[in-house]
Amino acid sequence: MLPVLSAIISFQAADIKSTIEAFANATIRYDVATLERLTDAQFVEVSPLGDVDPREKFLSYYRVPAEQRGFAPDKVEFSEWTVRQAGDSVAIAIYRQSLVIKDRKMNFRITTALQRKGAQWLILSNHVSPLRSK
């Protein structure tokens, strides 16, 4: 691969990862404005329970008052990244995400589809699968 092309692809992969990390951090902070900004109007998520949630249903979970929210992880960790692009406007990322809660981790394998619109990557879909403890 040409060095310039390799650098461009690497830069786009960094932008894709940054978008996904911002999305995940917005979920643990219940930051609806950021979630709206990072998700496409056609966004859909397959939840860890297997439910298919269109964008508005997904966002409604994060619009609840603070006293009605579920657990709040301390932080999110990412590893085992695989990022593939189809042209310069569509990407698929597969990665491991860990929600850290005190001294415990909840681990997930996530597949995220993104589309570039202008200079920004937007999340089209997110499929979250829980990982069994070993």
Backbone as JSON Lines, residues from 0, in Angstrom:
{"i":0,"aa":"M","n":[0.86,-1.17,0.0],"ca":[0.0,0.0,0.0],"c":[0.9,1.23,0.0]}
{"i":1,"aa":"L","n":[0.51,2.23,-0.73],"ca":[1.28,3.48,-0.78],"c":[1.28,4.14,0.6]}
{"i":2,"aa":"P","n":[2.39,4.74,1.0],"ca":[2.46,5.36,2.33],"c":[1.39,6.43,2.55]}
{"i":3,"aa":"V","n":[1.1,7.24,1.55],"ca":[0.1,8.3,1.71],"c":[-1.28,7.7,1.92]}
{"i":4,"aa":"L","n":[-1.63,6.68,1.12],"ca":[-2.93,6.02,1.25],"c":[-3.04,5.34,2.61]}
{"i":5,"aa":"S","n":[-1.97,4.7,3.04],"ca":[-1.96,4.05,4.34],"c":[-2.18,5.06,5.46]}
{"i":6,"aa":"A","n":[-1.57,6.22,5.36],"ca":[-1.74,7.27,6.38],"c":[-3.17,7.79,6.4]}
{"i":7,"aa":"I","n":[-3.79,7.93,5.24],"ca":[-5.19,8.4,5.17],"c":[-6.11,7.39,5.82]}
{"i":8,"aa":"I","n":[-5.93,6.11,5.49],"ca":[-6.78,5.07,6.07],"c":[-6.58,5.01,7.58]}
{"i":9,"aa":"S","n":[-5.33,5.11,8.04],"ca":[-5.04,5.11,9.46],"c":[-5.7,6.29,10.16]}
{"i":10,"aa":"F","n":[-5.65,7.47,9.52],"ca":[-6.27,8.67,10.09],"c":[-7.79,8.47,10.19]}
{"i":11,"aa":"Q","n":[-8.4,7.89,9.14],"ca":[-9.85,7.66,9.18],"c":[-10.2,6.65,10.26]}
{"i":12,"aa":"A","n":[-9.39,5.61,10.42],"ca":[-9.65,4.64,11.48],"c":[-9.59,5.32,12.85]}
{"i":13,"aa":"A","n":[-8.68,6.24,13.04],"ca":[-8.6,6.98,14.3],"c":[-9.86,7.82,14.51]}
{"i":14,"aa":"D","n":[-10.37,8.45,13.45],"ca":[-11.61,9.23,13.55],"c":[-12.79,8.33,13.89]}
{"i":15,"aa":"I","n":[-12.83,7.15,13.28],"ca":[-13.91,6.19,13.53],"c":[-13.87,5.75,14.99]}
{"i":16,"aa":"K","n":[-12.7,5.38,15.48],"ca":[-12.56,4.97,16.88],"c":[-12.95,6.11,17.82]}
{"i":17,"aa":"S","n":[-12.55,7.32,17.51],"ca":[-12.91,8.48,18.35],"c":[-14.42,8.68,18.41]}
{"i":18,"aa":"T","n":[-15.09,8.5,17.28],"ca":[-16.55,8.63,17.24],"c":[-17.19,7.58,18.14]}
{"i":19,"aa":"I","n":[-16.73,6.34,18.03],"ca":[-17.29,5.25,18.83],"c":[-17.0,5.46,20.31]}
{"i":20,"aa":"E","n":[-15.81,5.88,20.64],"ca":[-15.47,6.13,22.05],"c":[-16.31,7.28,22.62]}
{"i":21,"aa":"A","n":[-16.52,8.34,21.84],"ca":[-17.37,9.45,22.3],"c":[-18.8,8.98,22.51]}
{"i":22,"aa":"F","n":[-19.29,8.12,21.61],"ca":[-20.64,7.56,21.72],"c":[-20.76,6.75,23.02]}
{"i":23,"aa":"A","n":[-19.82,5.85,23.27],"ca":[-19.87,5.0,24.46],"c":[-19.8,5.84,25.73]}
{"i":24,"aa":"N","n":[-18.92,6.84,25.75],"ca":[-18.82,7.7,26.94],"c":[-20.09,8.53,27.14]}
{"i":25,"aa":"A","n":[-20.74,8.92,26.05],"ca":[-22.01,9.64,26.17],"c":[-23.09,8.75,26.77]}
{"i":26,"aa":"T","n":[-23.05,7.44,26.46],"ca":[-24.07,6.56,27.04],"c":[-23.91,6.44,28.55]}
{"i":27,"aa":"I","n":[-22.68,6.35,29.05],"ca":[-22.53,6.2,30.51],"c":[-22.77,7.51,31.25]}
{"i":28,"aa":"R","n":[-22.72,8.64,30.53],"ca":[-23.02,9.95,31.14],"c":[-24.47,10.38,30.87]}
{"i":29,"aa":"Y","n":[-25.22,9.56,30.12],"ca":[-26.59,9.92,29.74],"c":[-26.62,11.27,29.02]}
{"i":30,"aa":"D","n":[-25.68,11.47,28.12],"ca":[-25.51,12.72,27.38],"c":[-26.27,12.62,26.05]}
{"i":31,"aa":"V","n":[-27.55,12.96,26.1],"ca":[-28.43,12.81,24.95],"c":[-27.99,13.71,23.79]}
{"i":32,"aa":"A","n":[-27.56,14.92,24.07],"ca":[-27.15,15.83,22.99],"c":[-26.01,15.22,22.17]}
{"i":33,"aa":"T","n":[-25.04,14.6,22.84],"ca":[-23.92,13.97,22.11],"c":[-24.41,12.74,21.36]}
{"i":34,"aa":"L","n":[-25.28,11.94,21.96],"ca":[-25.82,10.77,21.28],"c":[-26.59,11.17,20.02]}
{"i":35,"aa":"E","n":[-27.36,12.24,20.11],"ca":[-28.09,12.73,18.93],"c":[-27.13,13.2,17.85]}
{"i":36,"aa":"R","n":[-26.06,13.86,18.25],"ca":[-25.08,14.38,17.29],"c":[-24.31,13.26,16.59]}
{"i":37,"aa":"L","n":[-24.07,12.16,17.29],"ca":[-23.24,11.09,16.75],"c":[-24.0,9.99,16.02]}
{"i":38,"aa":"T","n":[-25.33,9.99,16.15],"ca":[-26.13,8.94,15.49],"c":[-26.88,9.5,14.3]}
{"i":39,"aa":"D","n":[-26.93,8.7,13.24],"ca":[-27.69,9.05,12.04],"c":[-29.18,8.95,12.34]}
{"i":40,"aa":"A","n":[-29.99,9.66,11.58],"ca":[-31.44,9.61,11.75],"c":[-31.98,8.19,11.59]}
{"i":41,"aa":"Q","n":[-31.27,7.35,10.84],"ca":[-31.7,5.96,10.61],"c":[-31.12,4.98,11.64]}
{"i":42,"aa":"F","n":[-30.43,5.49,12.65],"ca":[-29.76,4.65,13.64],"c":[-30.69,3.59,14.21]}
{"i":43,"aa":"V","n":[-30.14,2.4,14.41],"ca":[-30.85,1.32,15.1],"c":[-29.82,0.54,15.92]}
{"i":44,"aa":"E","n":[-30.24,0.08,17.1],"ca":[-29.33,-0.71,17.92],"c":[-29.96,-2.05,18.27]}
{"i":45,"aa":"V","n":[-29.15,-3.08,18.22],"ca":[-29.54,-4.38,18.77],"c":[-28.92,-4.41,20.16]}
{"i":46,"aa":"S","n":[-29.77,-4.42,21.17],"ca":[-29.32,-4.32,22.55],"c":[-28.7,-5.63,23.02]}
{"i":47,"aa":"P","n":[-28.04,-5.62,24.18],"ca":[-27.48,-6.86,24.72],"c":[-28.55,-7.94,24.97]}
{"i":48,"aa":"L","n":[-29.81,-7.52,25.09],"ca":[-30.9,-8.47,25.3],"c":[-31.5,-8.96,23.98]}
{"i":49,"aa":"G","n":[-31.01,-8.41,22.86],"ca":[-31.5,-8.83,21.55],"c":[-32.63,-7.97,21.02]}
{"i":50,"aa":"D","n":[-33.03,-6.93,21.74],"ca":[-34.09,-6.04,21.27],"c":[-33.55,-5.16,20.15]}
{"i":51,"aa":"V","n":[-34.4,-4.89,19.17],"ca":[-34.03,-3.99,18.08],"c":[-34.68,-2.64,18.39]}
{"i":52,"aa":"D","n":[-33.84,-1.65,18.67],"ca":[-34.32,-0.34,19.1],"c":[-34.0,0.72,18.06]}
{"i":53,"aa":"P","n":[-35.04,1.28,17.41],"ca":[-34.8,2.43,16.52],"c":[-34.27,3.6,17.33]}
{"i":54,"aa":"R","n":[-33.77,4.6,16.64],"ca":[-33.09,5.73,17.27],"c":[-33.89,6.35,18.41]}
{"i":55,"aa":"E","n":[-35.15,6.67,18.19],"ca":[-35.92,7.36,19.24],"c":[-36.12,6.49,20.47]}
{"i":56,"aa":"K","n":[-36.33,5.2,20.28],"ca":[-36.46,4.31,21.44],"c":[-35.13,4.23,22.19]}
{"i":57,"aa":"F","n":[-34.04,4.12,21.44],"ca":[-32.7,4.1,22.05],"c":[-32.47,5.38,22.84]}
{"i":58,"aa":"L","n":[-32.72,6.54,22.23],"ca":[-32.49,7.82,22.91],"c":[-33.38,7.99,24.14]}
{"i":59,"aa":"S","n":[-34.59,7.44,24.09],"ca":[-35.52,7.61,25.22],"c":[-34.96,7.01,26.5]}
{"i":60,"aa":"Y","n":[-34.14,5.98,26.39],"ca":[-33.52,5.37,27.56],"c":[-32.61,6.37,28.27]}
{"i":61,"aa":"Y","n":[-32.01,7.27,27.52],"ca":[-31.05,8.23,28.08],"c":[-31.7,9.56,28.46]}
{"i":62,"aa":"R","n":[-32.98,9.7,28.22],"ca":[-33.71,10.93,28.56],"c":[-34.39,10.84,29.93]}
{"i":63,"aa":"V","n":[-34.13,9.82,30.68],"ca":[-34.79,9.65,31.97],"c":[-34.14,10.53,33.03]}
{"i":64,"aa":"P","n":[-34.91,10.96,34.04],"ca":[-34.33,11.75,35.13],"c":[-33.25,10.95,35.86]}
{"i":65,"aa":"A","n":[-32.31,11.66,36.45],"ca":[-31.16,11.02,37.11],"c":[-31.58,9.97,38.13]}
{"i":66,"aa":"E","n":[-32.62,10.24,38.88],"ca":[-33.03,9.31,39.93],"c":[-33.64,8.01,39.38]}
{"i":67,"aa":"Q","n":[-33.96,7.99,38.09],"ca":[-34.55,6.79,37.48],"c":[-33.55,6.02,36.61]}
{"i":68,"aa":"R","n":[-32.33,6.46,36.56],"ca":[-31.33,5.81,35.71],"c":[-30.83,4.52,36.34]}
{"i":69,"aa":"G","n":[-30.38,3.62,35.46],"ca":[-29.79,2.38,35.92],"c":[-28.38,2.62,36.44]}
{"i":70,"aa":"F","n":[-27.62,1.56,36.54],"ca":[-26.26,1.67,37.04],"c":[-25.43,2.56,36.12]}
{"i":71,"aa":"A","n":[-24.44,3.18,36.7],"ca":[-23.55,4.03,35.91],"c":[-22.12,3.5,36.04]}
{"i":72,"aa":"P","n":[-21.58,2.96,34.95],"ca":[-20.2,2.5,35.01],"c":[-19.24,3.65,35.31]}
{"i":73,"aa":"D","n":[-18.1,3.32,35.89],"ca":[-17.08,4.32,36.19],"c":[-16.36,4.76,34.92]}
{"i":74,"aa":"K","n":[-16.15,3.8,34.02],"ca":[-15.49,4.12,32.76],"c":[-15.74,3.02,31.74]}
{"i":75,"aa":"V","n":[-15.34,3.3,30.51],"ca":[-15.46,2.36,29.4],"c":[-14.06,2.1,28.86]}
{"i":76,"aa":"E","n":[-13.76,0.84,28.61],"ca":[-12.48,0.47,28.01],"c":[-12.74,-0.23,26.68]}
{"i":77,"aa":"F","n":[-11.78,-0.08,25.76],"ca":[-11.9,-0.66,24.42],"c":[-10.66,-1.46,24.09]}
{"i":78,"aa":"S","n":[-10.86,-2.55,23.35],"ca":[-9.73,-3.35,22.89],"c":[-10.18,-4.19,21.69]}
{"i":79,"aa":"E","n":[-9.21,-4.9,21.13],"ca":[-9.47,-5.86,20.05],"c":[-10.19,-5.22,18.86]}
{"i":80,"aa":"W","n":[-9.7,-4.07,18.45],"ca":[-10.31,-3.33,17.35],"c":[-10.05,-3.97,15.99]}
{"i":81,"aa":"T","n":[-11.09,-4.03,15.17],"ca":[-10.99,-4.32,13.74],"c":[-11.84,-3.27,13.05]}
{"i":82,"aa":"V","n":[-11.23,-2.47,12.19],"ca":[-11.97,-1.43,11.47],"c":[-11.78,-1.68,9.98]}
{"i":83,"aa":"R","n":[-12.9,-1.77,9.25],"ca":[-12.87,-1.98,7.8],"c":[-13.68,-0.86,7.15]}
{"i":84,"aa":"Q","n":[-13.17,-0.36,6.05],"ca":[-13.87,0.68,5.31],"c":[-14.27,0.16,3.93]}
{"i":85,"aa":"A","n":[-15.43,0.61,3.47],"ca":[-15.9,0.35,2.11],"c":[-15.91,1.71,1.42]}
{"i":86,"aa":"G","n":[-14.89,1.95,0.64],"ca":[-14.75,3.29,0.06],"c":[-14.36,4.26,1.14]}
{"i":87,"aa":"D","n":[-14.71,5.53,0.95],"ca":[-14.33,6.52,1.95],"c":[-15.51,7.0,2.78]}
{"i":88,"aa":"S","n":[-16.7,6.35,2.63],"ca":[-17.85,6.87,3.36],"c":[-18.57,5.83,4.23]}
{"i":89,"aa":"V","n":[-18.16,4.58,4.2],"ca":[-18.82,3.55,5.03],"c":[-17.74,2.76,5.76]}
{"i":90,"aa":"A","n":[-18.0,2.47,7.03],"ca":[-17.05,1.7,7.82],"c":[-17.79,0.78,8.78]}
{"i":91,"aa":"I","n":[-17.14,-0.33,9.08],"ca":[-17.62,-1.28,10.08],"c":[-16.5,-1.45,11.1]}
{"i":92,"aa":"A","n":[-16.85,-1.34,12.37],"ca":[-15.88,-1.56,13.44],"c":[-16.39,-2.69,14.32]}
{"i":93,"aa":"I","n":[-15.5,-3.6,14.66],"ca":[-15.8,-4.69,15.59],"c":[-14.77,-4.58,16.7]}
{"i":94,"aa":"Y","n":[-15.24,-4.6,17.93],"ca":[-14.34,-4.35,19.05],"c":[-14.91,-4.92,20.34]}
{"i":95,"aa":"R","n":[-14.06,-4.99,21.33],"ca":[-14.48,-5.4,22.67],"c":[-14.63,-4.13,23.5]}
{"i":96,"aa":"Q","n":[-15.74,-4.05,24.2],"ca":[-15.99,-2.91,25.09],"c":[-16.23,-3.46,26.48]}
{"i":97,"aa":"S","n":[-15.57,-2.86,27.45],"ca":[-15.74,-3.27,28.85],"c":[-16.26,-2.09,29.64]}
{"i":98,"aa":"L","n":[-17.35,-2.32,30.36],"ca":[-17.87,-1.32,31.29],"c":[-17.27,-1.65,32.65]}
{"i":99,"aa":"V","n":[-16.55,-0.7,33.21],"ca":[-15.87,-0.91,34.49],"c":[-16.75,-0.34,35.59]}
{"i":100,"aa":"I","n":[-17.13,-1.21,36.52],"ca":[-17.97,-0.83,37.65],"c":[-17.24,-1.28,38.92]}
{"i":101,"aa":"K","n":[-16.67,-0.32,39.62],"ca":[-15.82,-0.59,40.79],"c":[-14.72,-1.56,40.38]}
{"i":102,"aa":"D","n":[-14.7,-2.77,40.91],"ca":[-13.63,-3.71,40.58],"c":[-14.11,-4.81,39.62]}
{"i":103,"aa":"R","n":[-15.22,-4.57,38.96],"ca":[-15.83,-5.54,38.06],"c":[-15.87,-5.02,36.64]}
{"i":104,"aa":"K","n":[-15.9,-5.92,35.67],"ca":[-16.04,-5.53,34.27],"c":[-17.18,-6.31,33.63]}
{"i":105,"aa":"M","n":[-17.99,-5.61,32.86],"ca":[-18.99,-6.24,32.01],"c":[-18.46,-6.11,30.58]}
{"i":106,"aa":"N","n":[-18.28,-7.25,29.91],"ca":[-17.64,-7.26,28.6],"c":[-18.63,-7.53,27.48]}
{"i":107,"aa":"F","n":[-18.43,-6.82,26.38],"ca":[-19.31,-6.95,25.22],"c":[-18.47,-6.99,23.94]}
{"i":108,"aa":"R","n":[-18.97,-7.69,22.95],"ca":[-18.43,-7.61,21.59],"c":[-19.44,-6.75,20.83]}
{"i":109,"aa":"I","n":[-18.95,-5.7,20.2],"ca":[-19.84,-4.76,19.53],"c":[-19.44,-4.61,18.07]}
{"i":110,"aa":"T","n":[-20.43,-4.57,17.23],"ca":[-20.24,-4.27,15.81],"c":[-20.97,-2.96,15.53]}
{"i":111,"aa":"T","n":[-20.24,-1.98,15.02],"ca":[-20.8,-0.66,14.74],"c":[-20.62,-0.34,13.27]}
{"i":112,"aa":"A","n":[-21.7,0.07,12.63],"ca":[-21.65,0.53,11.24],"c":[-21.73,2.05,11.24]}
{"i":113,"aa":"L","n":[-20.85,2.68,10.46],"ca":[-20.8,4.14,10.41],"c":[-20.82,4.61,8.96]}
{"i":114,"aa":"Q","n":[-21.28,5.82,8.78],"ca":[-21.25,6.47,7.47],"c":[-20.69,7.87,7.63]}
{"i":115,"aa":"R","n":[-19.8,8.21,6.72],"ca":[-19.25,9.56,6.77],"c":[-20.2,10.5,6.04]}
{"i":116,"aa":"K","n":[-20.54,11.59,6.73],"ca":[-21.37,12.65,6.15],"c":[-20.58,13.94,6.32]}
{"i":117,"aa":"G","n":[-20.07,14.44,5.22],"ca":[-19.17,15.59,5.28],"c":[-17.89,15.17,5.96]}
{"i":118,"aa":"A","n":[-17.5,15.89,7.0],"ca":[-16.27,15.58,7.72],"c":[-16.51,14.7,8.94]}
{"i":119,"aa":"Q","n":[-17.77,14.32,9.2],"ca":[-18.11,13.61,10.42],"c":[-18.55,12.17,10.13]}
{"i":120,"aa":"W","n":[-18.14,11.25,10.99],"ca":[-18.64,9.88,10.95],"c":[-19.86,9.8,11.85]}
{"i":121,"aa":"L","n":[-20.97,9.28,11.32],"ca":[-22.2,9.07,12.09],"c":[-22.44,7.58,12.25]}
{"i":122,"aa":"I","n":[-22.97,7.2,13.38],"ca":[-23.24,5.79,13.65],"c":[-24.62,5.44,13.09]}
{"i":123,"aa":"L","n":[-24.62,4.43,12.21],"ca":[-25.86,3.94,11.6],"c":[-26.5,2.83,12.44]}
{"i":124,"aa":"S","n":[-25.65,1.95,12.94],"ca":[-26.18,0.85,13.76],"c":[-25.12,0.36,14.72]}
{"i":125,"aa":"N","n":[-25.61,-0.27,15.78],"ca":[-24.77,-0.79,16.84],"c":[-25.39,-2.12,17.25]}
{"i":126,"aa":"H","n":[-24.6,-3.18,17.24],"ca":[-25.07,-4.5,17.67],"c":[-24.2,-4.91,18.86]}
{"i":127,"aa":"V","n":[-24.84,-5.04,20.03],"ca":[-24.13,-5.3,21.27],"c":[-24.41,-6.73,21.73]}
{"i":128,"aa":"S","n":[-23.35,-7.52,21.89],"ca":[-23.48,-8.91,22.36],"c":[-22.67,-9.06,23.64]}
{"i":129,"aa":"P","n":[-23.32,-9.53,24.71],"ca":[-22.57,-9.77,25.95],"c":[-21.58,-10.93,25.76]}
{"i":130,"aa":"L","n":[-20.44,-10.83,26.42],"ca":[-19.45,-11.91,26.41],"c":[-19.52,-12.66,27.73]}
{"i":131,"aa":"R","n":[-19.44,-13.95,27.64],"ca":[-19.44,-14.78,28.84],"c":[-18.12,-14.61,29.58]}
{"i":132,"aa":"S","n":[-18.2,-14.7,30.88],"ca":[-16.98,-14.68,31.69],"c":[-16.24,-15.99,31.49]}
{"i":133,"aa":"K","n":[-14.92,-15.91,31.49],"ca":[-14.12,-17.13,31.32],"c":[-13.67,-17.66,32.64]}
